Amino acid sequence: MTTPQMEDIGVVWRGVAVPFGEGARVREPSGEIVEEYFDELSIAISGRPRGIPLLLGHDHRAAPAGTVDTSEIVPGVGLVAEGRLVGAPAEIEGWRARWQADLMTRLSIGFSHRGRQEWRRPRRPGDPPRVIRRGVSVAEVSLVTWPAYRSARVESLRQRTARSEKSQAFMEEAAAECAAVDARLAARRK
C-alpha cells in the first residue's frame, strides 16, 4: 500500500479563541442574559480544540475555511489556537485580502459545558448575573465579524514551508510502520 505524498505548505493562522477575564453578555439556552467569563480553569485538557474545523460564522452547513490543529491555555491571555487555511490558492489569497482589510478577523467558539458553573452576583444593580464557565469542551472555532469577546481574534498569519528533512524522515518511518501493520493484518485474514 502506498501513502499519498502531500506537500506540507500553506497558510497558518494563530489567534486568541477565548480571552480570559473578559466578560461578554450572552443569552443562555434558558433565555436568561448573563455576563459570561472564561479563565484558566474553564477548559479541560480533553476539551481543548484540536483537529476540528475552522468554520465561517458557526455555519456547520458551509465548507470550513480551515482547521484548528493545536491549542494551548496561555495564563493571563486565553485559549490560543493555531491551524491552517484550506482551499484553492485563490480562496486563500481571498482570506489574506480580507484579513489585511480587517474583515472577519475575529474568532468565536462553539462549545458545550458540563457540571456546575461558577455563578457570581451582578457587579451593579440591574446588571445580569455573572457566570464563569467550567467543564468546557470546544466543538468548533469560527471566523466571525462580531465576536462575543472583543479581544478574540486572529493575531498572525504565516506561510508554512515544506517539511524539514527530519519531519519528512519521521513521516516516511510512520508510513513504513503503517504498511507493516497492514501486511500483518492482511496475513491474519488469510
N, CA, C and O atoms as a DFTB+ gen file, in Angstrom:
760 C
 N C O
     1  1       0.843      -1.178       0.000
     2  2       0.000       0.000       0.000
     3  2       0.889       1.242       0.000
     4  3       1.817       1.337       0.804
     5  1       0.619       2.180      -0.882
     6  2       1.406       3.410      -0.913
     7  2       0.614       4.527      -0.255
     8  3      -0.613       4.581      -0.338
     9  1       1.339       5.406       0.391
    10  2       0.679       6.548       1.019
    11  2       0.786       7.739       0.090
    12  3       1.812       7.930      -0.563
    13  1      -0.262       8.541       0.024
    14  2      -0.197       9.715      -0.845
    15  2       0.824      10.715      -0.319
    16  3       0.933      10.928       0.889
    17  1       1.555      11.312      -1.214
    18  2       2.518      12.343      -0.833
    19  2       1.797      13.685      -0.799
    20  3       1.116      14.065      -1.751
    21  1       1.957      14.380       0.295
    22  2       1.316      15.683       0.429
    23  2       2.376      16.719       0.744
    24  3       3.267      16.478       1.558
    25  1       2.284      17.844       0.114
    26  2       3.155      18.956       0.430
    27  2       2.617      19.617       1.681
    28  3       1.439      19.972       1.730
    29  1       3.440      19.790       2.680
    30  2       3.024      20.419       3.927
    31  2       3.283      21.919       3.844
    32  3       4.106      22.462       4.581
    33  1       2.571      22.577       2.939
    34  2       2.724      24.019       2.793
    35  2       1.352      24.643       2.876
    36  3       0.341      23.948       2.778
    37  1       1.311      25.917       3.051
    38  2       0.041      26.615       3.130
    39  2       0.125      27.771       4.104
    40  3       1.209      28.182       4.517
    41  1      -1.042      28.289       4.463
    42  2      -1.114      29.436       5.349
    43  2      -1.549      28.974       6.730
    44  3      -2.549      28.271       6.877
    45  1      -0.793      29.372       7.729
    46  2      -1.077      29.031       9.119
    47  2      -1.590      30.286       9.818
    48  3      -1.002      31.360       9.687
    49  1      -2.679      30.150      10.555
    50  2      -3.215      31.262      11.340
    51  2      -3.034      30.947      12.822
    52  3      -2.932      29.781      13.205
    53  1      -2.995      31.977      13.644
    54  2      -2.878      31.821      15.097
    55  2      -3.642      32.967      15.743
    56  3      -3.565      34.107      15.285
    57  1      -4.381      32.664      16.811
    58  2      -5.117      33.727      17.478
    59  2      -5.714      33.303      18.798
    60  3      -5.673      32.131      19.172
    61  1      -6.272      34.277      19.503
    62  2      -6.934      34.041      20.782
    63  2      -8.386      33.679      20.489
    64  3      -9.164      34.517      20.034
    65  1      -8.743      32.424      20.754
    66  2     -10.115      31.966      20.516
    67  2     -11.041      32.410      21.641
    68  3     -12.193      32.767      21.394
    69  1     -10.542      32.390      22.877
    70  2     -11.308      32.835      24.044
    71  2     -10.357      33.563      24.984
    72  3      -9.420      32.953      25.501
    73  1     -10.579      34.863      25.219
    74  2      -9.739      35.574      26.182
    75  2     -10.181      35.285      27.613
    76  3     -11.365      35.066      27.872
    77  1      -9.242      35.284      28.524
    78  2      -9.561      35.069      29.936
    79  2      -9.788      36.413      30.623
    80  3      -9.091      37.391      30.352
    81  1     -10.771      36.440      31.512
    82  2     -11.033      37.626      32.316
    83  2     -11.853      38.701      31.642
    84  3     -12.148      39.721      32.266
    85  1     -12.228      38.515      30.404
    86  2     -13.050      39.483      29.675
    87  2     -14.488      38.979      29.666
    88  3     -14.740      37.827      29.314
    89  1     -15.416      39.820      30.043
    90  2     -16.814      39.415      30.078
    91  2     -17.531      39.684      28.769
    92  3     -17.155      40.573      28.005
    93  1     -18.571      38.898      28.525
    94  2     -19.423      39.091      27.347
    95  2     -20.858      38.786      27.744
    96  3     -21.127      37.789      28.414
    97  1     -21.761      39.635      27.336
    98  2     -23.174      39.372      27.609
    99  2     -23.707      38.426      26.544
   100  3     -23.658      38.708      25.347
   101  1     -24.215      37.299      27.015
   102  2     -24.735      36.263      26.122
   103  2     -26.063      35.756      26.658
   104  3     -26.396      35.945      27.828
   105  1     -26.808      35.112      25.783
   106  2     -28.094      34.530      26.168
   107  2     -27.914      33.037      26.425
   108  3     -27.419      32.303      25.570
   109  1     -28.317      32.604      27.601
   110  2     -28.299      31.191      27.965
   111  2     -29.390      30.453      27.193
   112  3     -30.329      31.090      26.716
   113  1     -29.295      29.124      27.054
   114  2     -30.375      28.362      26.407
   115  2     -31.738      28.597      27.072
   116  3     -32.776      28.475      26.421
   117  1     -31.732      28.928      28.352
   118  2     -32.989      29.203      29.069
   119  2     -33.592      30.542      28.671
   120  3     -34.742      30.826      29.006
   121  1     -32.826      31.370      27.956
   122  2     -33.291      32.695      27.569
   123  2     -32.735      33.800      28.454
   124  3     -32.848      34.979      28.118
   125  1     -32.139      33.431      29.575
   126  2     -31.595      34.413      30.511
   127  2     -30.324      35.048      29.939
   128  3     -29.485      34.362      29.355
   129  1     -30.194      36.363      30.115
   130  2     -28.972      37.066      29.730
   131  2     -28.001      36.990      30.906
   132  3     -28.374      37.271      32.045
   133  1     -26.754      36.611      30.627
   134  2     -25.719      36.526      31.657
   135  2     -24.454      37.204      31.146
   136  3     -24.283      37.407      29.944
   137  1     -23.578      37.548      32.075
   138  2     -22.256      38.025      31.701
   139  2     -21.310      36.841      31.872
   140  3     -21.043      36.396      32.988
   141  1     -20.811      36.344      30.751
   142  2     -20.036      35.104      30.714
   143  2     -18.541      35.403      30.753
   144  3     -18.060      36.343      30.120
   145  1     -17.818      34.579      31.514
   146  2     -16.361      34.687      31.624
   147  2     -15.735      33.311      31.456
   148  3     -16.350      32.285      31.748
   149  1     -14.496      33.317      30.979
   150  2     -13.661      32.122      30.939
   151  2     -12.381      32.443      31.696
   152  3     -11.940      33.592      31.725
   153  1     -11.788      31.425      32.306
   154  2     -10.487      31.591      32.949
   155  2      -9.652      30.340      32.707
   156  3     -10.048      29.451      31.953
   157  1      -8.488      30.282      33.359
   158  2      -7.558      29.170      33.142
   159  2      -8.145      27.809      33.500
   160  3      -7.647      26.788      33.026
   161  1      -9.192      27.772      34.325
   162  2      -9.801      26.504      34.746
   163  2     -11.041      26.136      33.933
   164  3     -11.645      25.090      34.174
   165  1     -11.424      26.965      32.990
   166  2     -12.674      26.742      32.250
   167  2     -12.631      25.565      31.293
   168  3     -13.605      24.821      31.176
   169  1     -11.518      25.393      30.613
   170  2     -11.444      24.415      29.524
   171  2     -10.523      23.272      29.934
   172  3      -9.322      23.464      30.120
   173  1     -11.093      22.094      30.070
   174  2     -10.311      20.914      30.438
   175  2      -9.378      20.536      29.292
   176  3      -9.630      20.883      28.138
   177  1      -8.311      19.829      29.611
   178  2      -7.365      19.398      28.575
   179  2      -8.097      18.637      27.476
   180  3      -7.834      18.848      26.292
   181  1      -9.013      17.754      27.862
   182  2      -9.746      16.965      26.865
   183  2     -10.712      17.818      26.057
   184  3     -11.163      17.385      24.996
   185  1     -11.041      19.011      26.523
   186  2     -11.979      19.873      25.815
   187  2     -11.335      20.896      24.914
   188  3     -12.030      21.669      24.255
   189  1      -9.999      20.913      24.873
   190  2      -9.312      21.890      24.034
   191  2      -9.412      21.496      22.570
   192  3      -9.336      20.316      22.227
   193  1      -9.584      22.500      21.704
   194  2      -9.739      22.181      20.286
   195  2      -8.452      21.669      19.661
   196  3      -7.369      22.213      19.875
   197  1      -8.606      20.607      18.882
   198  2      -7.500      20.030      18.118
   199  2      -8.121      19.138      17.063
   200  3      -8.914      18.252      17.381
   201  1      -7.765      19.365      15.812
   202  2      -8.311      18.541      14.741
   203  2      -9.781      18.808      14.477
   204  3     -10.515      17.911      14.061
   205  1     -10.215      20.042      14.716
   206  2     -11.615      20.409      14.483
   207  2     -11.671      21.475      13.397
   208  3     -10.646      22.075      13.072
   209  1     -12.858      21.724      12.825
   210  2     -12.948      22.681      11.730
   211  2     -12.877      24.142      12.178
   212  3     -13.284      24.490      13.286
   213  1     -12.357      24.973      11.298
   214  2     -12.433      26.424      11.408
   215  2     -13.594      26.822      10.508
   216  3     -13.475      26.794       9.283
   217  1     -14.712      27.191      11.115
   218  2     -15.926      27.491      10.362
   219  2     -16.049      28.982      10.082
   220  3     -15.282      29.800      10.590
   221  1     -17.035      29.306       9.259
   222  2     -17.384      30.696       8.979
   223  2     -18.698      30.996       9.686
   224  3     -19.736      30.437       9.332
   225  1     -18.657      31.862      10.670
   226  2     -19.873      32.289      11.350
   227  2     -20.667      31.165      11.985
   228  3     -21.896      31.237      12.021
   229  1     -20.016      30.140      12.481
   230  2     -20.668      28.984      13.131
   231  2     -21.600      28.222      12.188
   232  3     -22.491      27.510      12.651
   233  1     -21.410      28.360      10.876
   234  2     -22.275      27.688       9.901
   235  2     -21.733      26.285       9.620
   236  3     -20.747      26.120       8.903
   237  1     -22.389      25.284      10.194
   238  2     -21.952      23.890      10.037
   239  2     -22.288      23.323       8.660
   240  3     -21.772      22.270       8.286
   241  1     -23.140      24.002       7.908
   242  2     -23.514      23.513       6.573
   243  2     -22.522      23.950       5.499
   244  3     -22.386      23.287       4.471
   245  1     -21.835      25.057       5.733
   246  2     -20.889      25.580       4.742
   247  2     -19.547      24.853       4.857
   248  3     -19.215      24.281       5.895
   249  1     -18.800      24.892       3.775
   250  2     -17.460      24.290       3.790
   251  2     -16.580      25.057       4.774
   252  3     -16.631      26.286       4.817
   253  1     -15.776      24.350       5.562
   254  2     -14.897      25.038       6.517
   255  2     -13.844      25.881       5.799
   256  3     -13.461      25.584       4.668
   257  1     -13.385      26.931       6.469
   258  2     -12.310      27.768       5.935
   259  2     -10.954      27.140       6.211
   260  3      -9.959      27.483       5.573
   261  1     -10.921      26.214       7.170
   262  2      -9.657      25.593       7.523
   263  2      -9.812      24.653       8.694
   264  3     -10.888      24.108       8.940
   265  1      -8.719      24.472       9.414
   266  2      -8.711      23.562      10.554
   267  2      -8.093      24.241      11.766
   268  3      -7.356      25.219      11.645
   269  1      -8.408      23.700      12.932
   270  2      -7.732      24.060      14.176
   271  2      -6.856      22.853      14.499
   272  3      -7.365      21.772      14.796
   273  1      -5.552      23.039      14.441
   274  2      -4.635      21.915      14.625
   275  2      -4.140      21.772      16.058
   276  3      -3.953      20.654      16.539
   277  1      -3.927      22.883      16.739
   278  2      -3.448      22.846      18.119
   279  2      -4.073      23.983      18.907
   280  3      -4.586      24.948      18.341
   281  1      -4.019      23.850      20.228
   282  2      -4.449      24.946      21.097
   283  2      -3.721      24.817      22.420
   284  3      -3.253      23.740      22.788
   285  1      -3.634      25.922      23.122
   286  2      -2.982      25.917      24.425
   287  2      -3.603      26.978      25.314
   288  3      -4.099      28.000      24.840
   289  1      -3.567      26.714      26.613
   290  2      -4.006      27.682      27.603
   291  2      -2.808      28.571      27.908
   292  3      -1.771      28.079      28.353
   293  1      -2.937      29.869      27.675
   294  2      -1.875      30.821      27.989
   295  2      -2.355      31.646      29.179
   296  3      -3.245      32.483      29.027
   297  1      -1.778      31.421      30.364
   298  2      -2.233      32.136      31.559
   299  2      -2.234      33.654      31.354
   300  3      -1.279      34.230      30.835
   301  1      -3.322      34.275      31.774
   302  2      -3.453      35.717      31.651
   303  2      -3.846      36.191      30.265
   304  3      -4.114      37.377      30.074
   305  1      -3.885      35.286      29.291
   306  2      -4.233      35.653      27.910
   307  2      -5.530      34.977      27.501
   308  3      -6.545      35.642      27.298
   309  1      -5.497      33.648      27.379
   310  2      -6.688      32.926      26.956
   311  2      -6.351      31.618      26.280
   312  3      -5.226      31.124      26.353
   313  1      -7.360      31.067      25.619
   314  2      -7.175      29.862      24.818
   315  2      -6.652      30.313      23.462
   316  3      -7.365      30.959      22.695
   317  1      -5.403      29.970      23.174
   318  2      -4.763      30.359      21.920
   319  2      -4.781      29.148      20.999
   320  3      -4.327      28.066      21.371
   321  1      -5.308      29.339      19.798
   322  2      -5.436      28.244      18.834
   323  2      -4.619      28.555      17.588
   324  3      -4.348      29.712      17.267
   325  1      -4.232      27.478      16.894
   326  2      -3.486      27.619      15.653
   327  2      -3.988      26.571      14.679
   328  3      -4.327      25.455      15.073
   329  1      -4.033      26.933      13.411
   330  2      -4.486      25.987      12.401
   331  2      -4.088      26.424      11.009
   332  3      -3.265      27.319      10.821
   333  1      -4.702      25.759      10.031
   334  2      -4.383      26.016       8.627
   335  2      -5.618      26.475       7.878
   336  3      -6.737      26.072       8.194
   337  1      -5.408      27.314       6.893
   338  2      -6.468      27.629       5.946
   339  2      -6.453      26.554       4.881
   340  3      -5.386      26.070       4.504
   341  1      -7.619      26.175       4.391
   342  2      -7.690      25.187       3.319
   343  2      -8.431      25.795       2.141
   344  3      -9.246      26.704       2.300
   345  1      -8.135      25.279       0.962
   346  2      -8.815      25.753      -0.229
   347  2      -7.841      25.969      -1.363
   348  3      -6.633      25.782      -1.225
   349  1      -8.401      26.366      -2.483
   350  2      -7.593      26.667      -3.661
   351  2      -6.756      27.916      -3.380
   352  3      -7.113      28.717      -2.516
   353  1      -5.652      28.086      -4.097
   354  2      -4.817      29.274      -3.878
   355  2      -5.601      30.589      -3.956
   356  3      -5.332      31.516      -3.193
   357  1      -6.559      30.669      -4.869
   358  2      -7.356      31.901      -4.981
   359  2      -8.189      32.139      -3.722
   360  3      -8.340      33.280      -3.284
   361  1      -8.732      31.060      -3.137
   362  2      -9.505      31.204      -1.895
   363  2      -8.616      31.691      -0.757
   364  3      -9.003      32.575       0.008
   365  1      -7.437      31.118      -0.651
   366  2      -6.525      31.506       0.422
   367  2      -6.075      32.949       0.238
   368  3      -5.960      33.691       1.214
   369  1      -5.821      33.350      -0.996
   370  2      -5.470      34.752      -1.250
   371  2      -6.636      35.667      -0.894
   372  3      -6.428      36.786      -0.425
   373  1      -7.866      35.194      -1.115
   374  2      -9.048      35.963      -0.716
   375  2      -9.082      36.191       0.786
   376  3      -9.435      37.276       1.247
   377  1      -8.711      35.153       1.558
   378  2      -8.662      35.305       3.017
   379  2      -7.585      36.293       3.426
   380  3      -7.792      37.110       4.323
   381  1      -6.445      36.220       2.774
   382  2      -5.378      37.183       3.099
   383  2      -5.865      38.606       2.862
   384  3      -5.643      39.491       3.689
   385  1      -6.528      38.823       1.731
   386  2      -7.031      40.168       1.415
   387  2      -8.065      40.619       2.447
   388  3      -8.050      41.774       2.871
   389  1      -8.965      39.715       2.855
   390  2      -9.961      40.071       3.876
   391  2      -9.278      40.456       5.183
   392  3      -9.636      41.450       5.815
   393  1      -8.295      39.659       5.576
   394  2      -7.630      39.928       6.850
   395  2      -6.818      41.214       6.797
   396  3      -6.739      41.939       7.789
   397  1      -6.211      41.506       5.644
   398  2      -5.482      42.771       5.524
   399  2      -6.436      43.952       5.625
   400  3      -6.043      45.028       6.074
   401  1      -7.687      43.763       5.211
   402  2      -8.712      44.810       5.319
   403  2      -9.439      44.742       6.664
   404  3     -10.410      45.469       6.874
   405  1      -8.983      43.882       7.573
   406  2      -9.565      43.685       8.906
   407  2     -11.020      43.204       8.830
   408  3     -11.856      43.609       9.638
   409  1     -11.309      42.346       7.862
   410  2     -12.642      41.749       7.728
   411  2     -12.589      40.296       8.182
   412  3     -11.679      39.559       7.801
   413  1     -13.542      39.884       8.980
   414  2     -13.635      38.520       9.505
   415  2     -12.326      38.065      10.140
   416  3     -11.850      36.960       9.882
   417  1     -11.759      38.915      10.960
   418  2     -10.515      38.577      11.657
   419  2     -10.779      38.149      13.092
   420  3      -9.846      37.847      13.836
   421  1     -12.040      38.123      13.480
   422  2     -12.385      37.796      14.865
   423  2     -12.699      36.310      14.992
   424  3     -13.079      35.659      14.019
   425  1     -12.536      35.782      16.203
   426  2     -12.783      34.366      16.461
   427  2     -13.894      34.192      17.488
   428  3     -14.113      35.052      18.342
   429  1     -14.579      33.081      17.388
   430  2     -15.641      32.719      18.324
   431  2     -15.640      31.198      18.431
   432  3     -15.267      30.505      17.485
   433  1     -16.057      30.684      19.584
   434  2     -16.089      29.231      19.739
   435  2     -17.514      28.735      19.884
   436  3     -18.386      29.428      20.408
   437  1     -17.729      27.520      19.408
   438  2     -18.942      26.767      19.711
   439  2     -18.533      25.746      20.753
   440  3     -17.556      25.023      20.558
   441  1     -19.268      25.673      21.865
   442  2     -18.832      24.798      22.953
   443  2     -20.018      24.240      23.717
   444  3     -21.150      24.706      23.586
   445  1     -19.724      23.235      24.512
   446  2     -20.685      22.715      25.483
   447  2     -19.973      22.721      26.826
   448  3     -18.744      22.746      26.896
   449  1     -20.767      22.697      27.891
   450  2     -20.157      22.650      29.216
   451  2     -20.897      21.641      30.065
   452  3     -22.098      21.420      29.904
   453  1     -20.164      21.042      30.960
   454  2     -20.732      20.028      31.847
   455  2     -20.422      20.417      33.282
   456  3     -19.458      21.127      33.570
   457  1     -21.265      19.932      34.158
   458  2     -21.011      20.172      35.571
   459  2     -21.503      21.525      36.033
   460  3     -22.184      22.253      35.311
   461  1     -21.144      21.826      37.226
   462  2     -21.608      23.039      37.885
   463  2     -20.825      24.252      37.384
   464  3     -19.594      24.242      37.378
   465  1     -21.529      25.276      36.970
   466  2     -20.914      26.531      36.547
   467  2     -20.730      27.414      37.781
   468  3     -21.463      27.277      38.760
   469  1     -19.774      28.300      37.733
   470  2     -19.499      29.170      38.880
   471  2     -20.273      30.480      38.707
   472  3     -19.944      31.291      37.841
   473  1     -21.293      30.679      39.527
   474  2     -22.160      31.857      39.426
   475  2     -21.728      32.912      40.428
   476  3     -21.358      32.602      41.560
   477  1     -21.780      34.170      39.992
   478  2     -21.454      35.315      40.846
   479  2     -22.581      36.347      40.733
   480  3     -23.320      36.385      39.749
   481  1     -22.683      37.162      41.750
   482  2     -23.699      38.222      41.732
   483  2     -23.343      39.267      40.679
   484  3     -22.182      39.398      40.293
   485  1     -24.356      40.016      40.215
   486  2     -24.074      41.110      39.272
   487  2     -23.137      42.141      39.909
   488  3     -23.125      42.317      41.128
   489  1     -22.363      42.810      39.070
   490  2     -21.451      43.844      39.573
   491  2     -22.225      45.029      40.153
   492  3     -21.865      45.568      41.199
   493  1     -23.296      45.424      39.454
   494  2     -24.121      46.557      39.876
   495  2     -25.580      46.167      39.760
   496  3     -25.920      45.272      38.986
   497  1     -26.452      46.825      40.519
   498  2     -27.887      46.553      40.374
   499  2     -28.319      46.779      38.919
   500  3     -27.940      47.769      38.294
   501  1     -29.100      45.864      38.406
   502  2     -29.570      45.956      37.024
   503  2     -28.703      45.212      36.026
   504  3     -29.141      44.943      34.907
   505  1     -27.469      44.871      36.416
   506  2     -26.595      44.086      35.540
   507  2     -27.010      42.616      35.604
   508  3     -27.619      42.190      36.585
   509  1     -26.687      41.839      34.570
   510  2     -27.012      40.407      34.614
   511  2     -26.076      39.661      35.561
   512  3     -24.997      40.156      35.884
   513  1     -26.483      38.475      36.007
   514  2     -25.585      37.668      36.834
   515  2     -24.352      37.266      36.017
   516  3     -24.401      37.203      34.789
   517  1     -23.256      36.999      36.715
   518  2     -22.013      36.593      36.063
   519  2     -21.842      35.087      36.206
   520  3     -22.186      34.502      37.234
   521  1     -21.306      34.471      35.158
   522  2     -21.017      33.041      35.207
   523  2     -19.605      32.815      34.675
   524  3     -19.232      33.318      33.615
   525  1     -18.833      32.047      35.438
   526  2     -17.507      31.631      34.978
   527  2     -17.663      30.191      34.523
   528  3     -18.032      29.319      35.310
   529  1     -17.385      29.948      33.267
   530  2     -17.604      28.626      32.685
   531  2     -16.642      27.595      33.262
   532  3     -15.484      27.888      33.557
   533  1     -17.158      26.382      33.412
   534  2     -16.385      25.235      33.879
   535  2     -16.743      24.028      33.025
   536  3     -17.855      23.941      32.506
   537  1     -15.802      23.095      32.877
   538  2     -16.062      21.860      32.143
   539  2     -16.359      22.072      30.674
   540  3     -17.167      21.351      30.089
   541  1     -15.706      23.061      30.071
   542  2     -15.982      23.421      28.678
   543  2     -15.273      22.465      27.723
   544  3     -14.109      22.115      27.919
   545  1     -16.000      22.051      26.688
   546  2     -15.448      21.267      25.592
   547  2     -15.715      22.045      24.304
   548  3     -16.872      22.279      23.953
   549  1     -14.670      22.442      23.606
   550  2     -14.796      23.254      22.395
   551  2     -15.086      22.344      21.210
   552  3     -14.329      21.414      20.937
   553  1     -16.189      22.614      20.503
   554  2     -16.596      21.803      19.352
   555  2     -16.097      22.382      18.033
   556  3     -15.800      21.640      17.097
   557  1     -16.006      23.703      17.962
   558  2     -15.544      24.353      16.739
   559  2     -15.086      25.765      17.054
   560  3     -15.480      26.363      18.055
   561  1     -14.242      26.279      16.169
   562  2     -13.816      27.671      16.217
   563  2     -14.298      28.292      14.920
   564  3     -14.200      27.676      13.859
   565  1     -14.820      29.513      15.001
   566  2     -15.346      30.179      13.810
   567  2     -14.695      31.531      13.586
   568  3     -14.346      32.242      14.529
   569  1     -14.541      31.866      12.316
   570  2     -14.205      33.228      11.922
   571  2     -15.513      34.003      11.904
   572  3     -16.485      33.570      11.284
   573  1     -15.544      35.135      12.575
   574  2     -16.766      35.932      12.645
   575  2     -16.432      37.406      12.457
   576  3     -15.278      37.818      12.572
   577  1     -17.460      38.184      12.168
   578  2     -17.300      39.631      12.057
   579  2     -17.450      40.292      13.419
   580  3     -16.702      41.209      13.759
   581  1     -18.429      39.816      14.203
   582  2     -18.709      40.395      15.514
   583  2     -18.641      39.308      16.581
   584  3     -19.616      38.582      16.779
   585  1     -17.507      39.180      17.274
   586  2     -17.382      38.147      18.304
   587  2     -18.033      38.584      19.613
   588  3     -18.266      39.773      19.832
   589  1     -18.321      37.628      20.469
   590  2     -18.822      37.949      21.805
   591  2     -17.726      38.654      22.610
   592  3     -18.017      39.546      23.406
   593  1     -16.480      38.259      22.403
   594  2     -15.348      38.818      23.148
   595  2     -14.508      39.689      22.228
   596  3     -14.017      39.222      21.200
   597  1     -14.342      40.957      22.596
   598  2     -13.632      41.920      21.746
   599  2     -12.216      41.483      21.372
   600  3     -11.770      41.728      20.252
   601  1     -11.507      40.838      22.299
   602  2     -10.106      40.511      22.016
   603  2      -9.909      39.113      21.432
   604  3      -8.774      38.648      21.323
   605  1     -10.990      38.439      21.057
   606  2     -10.876      37.129      20.392
   607  2     -10.657      37.384      18.904
   608  3     -11.569      37.808      18.194
   609  1      -9.441      37.120      18.445
   610  2      -9.135      37.453      17.046
   611  2      -7.923      36.696      16.518
   612  3      -7.098      36.188      17.278
   613  1      -7.843      36.637      15.188
   614  2      -6.654      36.106      14.520
   615  2      -5.556      37.141      14.717
   616  3      -5.736      38.318      14.407
   617  1      -4.424      36.695      15.233
   618  2      -3.328      37.619      15.512
   619  2      -2.195      37.531      14.507
   620  3      -1.449      38.493      14.324
   621  1      -2.060      36.379      13.851
   622  2      -0.962      36.271      12.893
   623  2      -1.281      35.261      11.805
   624  3      -2.046      34.315      11.995
   625  1      -0.669      35.500      10.671
   626  2      -0.693      34.587       9.525
   627  2       0.750      34.382       9.109
   628  3       1.555      35.313       9.133
   629  1       1.065      33.173       8.732
   630  2       2.403      32.929       8.210
   631  2       2.323      31.839       7.156
   632  3       1.395      31.031       7.128
   633  1       3.298      31.845       6.317
   634  2       3.396      30.828       5.275
   635  2       4.097      29.617       5.854
   636  3       5.185      29.735       6.418
   637  1       3.485      28.463       5.720
   638  2       4.140      27.219       6.150
   639  2       5.023      26.764       5.002
   640  3       4.613      26.775       3.842
   641  1       6.220      26.369       5.338
   642  2       7.155      25.922       4.308
   643  2       7.122      24.408       4.206
   644  3       6.495      23.727       5.017
   645  1       7.804      23.899       3.201
   646  2       7.847      22.446       3.003
   647  2       8.445      21.771       4.231
   648  3       9.192      22.391       4.989
   649  1       8.115      20.518       4.420
   650  2       8.608      19.756       5.575
   651  2      10.126      19.754       5.652
   652  3      10.815      19.725       4.632
   653  1      10.624      19.784       6.849
   654  2      12.065      19.654       7.051
   655  2      12.460      18.209       6.745
   656  3      11.602      17.329       6.675
   657  1      13.741      17.972       6.565
   658  2      14.211      16.611       6.292
   659  2      13.884      15.686       7.455
   660  3      13.498      14.536       7.249
   661  1      14.038      16.192       8.691
   662  2      13.748      15.389       9.878
   663  2      12.265      15.010       9.913
   664  3      11.915      13.862      10.189
   665  1      11.405      15.980       9.634
   666  2       9.969      15.722       9.622
   667  2       9.617      14.741       8.509
   668  3       8.790      13.849       8.701
   669  1      10.243      14.904       7.349
   670  2       9.983      14.013       6.224
   671  2      10.413      12.588       6.568
   672  3       9.709      11.633       6.238
   673  1      11.567      12.437       7.231
   674  2      12.044      11.110       7.628
   675  2      11.075      10.467       8.617
   676  3      10.789       9.273       8.525
   677  1      10.568      11.263       9.566
   678  2       9.592      10.753      10.531
   679  2       8.340      10.262       9.805
   680  3       7.822       9.191      10.121
   681  1       7.851      11.037       8.838
   682  2       6.646      10.655       8.096
   683  2       6.883       9.380       7.294
   684  3       6.001       8.525       7.216
   685  1       8.060       9.245       6.699
   686  2       8.371       8.037       5.936
   687  2       8.446       6.817       6.856
   688  3       7.985       5.735       6.495
   689  1       9.029       6.996       8.044
   690  2       9.110       5.909       9.019
   691  2       7.706       5.502       9.481
   692  3       7.404       4.314       9.595
   693  1       6.859       6.490       9.742
   694  2       5.483       6.199      10.169
   695  2       4.721       5.478       9.060
   696  3       3.954       4.555       9.334
   697  1       4.927       5.890       7.813
   698  2       4.261       5.230       6.689
   699  2       4.723       3.782       6.566
   700  3       3.919       2.896       6.276
   701  1       6.021       3.535       6.785
   702  2       6.550       2.168       6.727
   703  2       5.939       1.309       7.828
   704  3       5.594       0.150       7.594
   705  1       5.804       1.878       9.038
   706  2       5.178       1.139      10.140
   707  2       3.721       0.808       9.817
   708  3       3.258      -0.298      10.097
   709  1       3.006       1.755       9.234
   710  2       1.607       1.513       8.848
   711  2       1.514       0.408       7.803
   712  3       0.628      -0.444       7.864
   713  1       2.436       0.429       6.844
   714  2       2.443      -0.605       5.811
   715  2       2.708      -1.974       6.430
   716  3       2.107      -2.966       6.019
   717  1       3.607      -2.035       7.418
   718  2       3.902      -3.306       8.092
   719  2       2.681      -3.812       8.850
   720  3       2.383      -5.006       8.824
   721  1       1.977      -2.914       9.522
   722  2       0.754      -3.302      10.242
   723  2      -0.292      -3.797       9.253
   724  3      -0.949      -4.809       9.499
   725  1      -0.454      -3.084       8.128
   726  2      -1.404      -3.512       7.094
   727  2      -1.064      -4.916       6.593
   728  3      -1.957      -5.738       6.387
   729  1       0.226      -5.189       6.398
   730  2       0.653      -6.503       5.911
   731  2       0.332      -7.586       6.938
   732  3      -0.136      -8.666       6.575
   733  1       0.582      -7.300       8.228
   734  2       0.272      -8.284       9.274
   735  2      -1.230      -8.546       9.345
   736  3      -1.654      -9.692       9.494
   737  1      -2.022      -7.507       9.241
   738  2      -3.478      -7.683       9.277
   739  2      -3.967      -8.492       8.073
   740  3      -4.845      -9.344       8.205
   741  1      -3.391      -8.218       6.901
   742  2      -3.772      -8.959       5.699
   743  2      -3.398     -10.433       5.841
   744  3      -4.143     -11.308       5.401
   745  1      -2.241     -10.708       6.455
   746  2      -1.803     -12.096       6.656
   747  2      -2.740     -12.827       7.612
   748  3      -3.008     -14.014       7.422
   749  1      -3.235     -12.146       8.626
   750  2      -4.159     -12.771       9.584
   751  2      -5.496     -13.113       8.943
   752  3      -6.137     -14.097       9.312
   753  1      -5.908     -12.302       7.989
   754  2      -7.207     -12.531       7.332
   755  2      -7.181     -13.753       6.428
   756  3      -8.235     -14.305       6.112
   757  1      -5.995     -14.188       6.003
   758  2      -5.880     -15.313       5.060
   759  2      -6.123     -16.621       5.729
   760  3      -6.064     -17.666       5.081
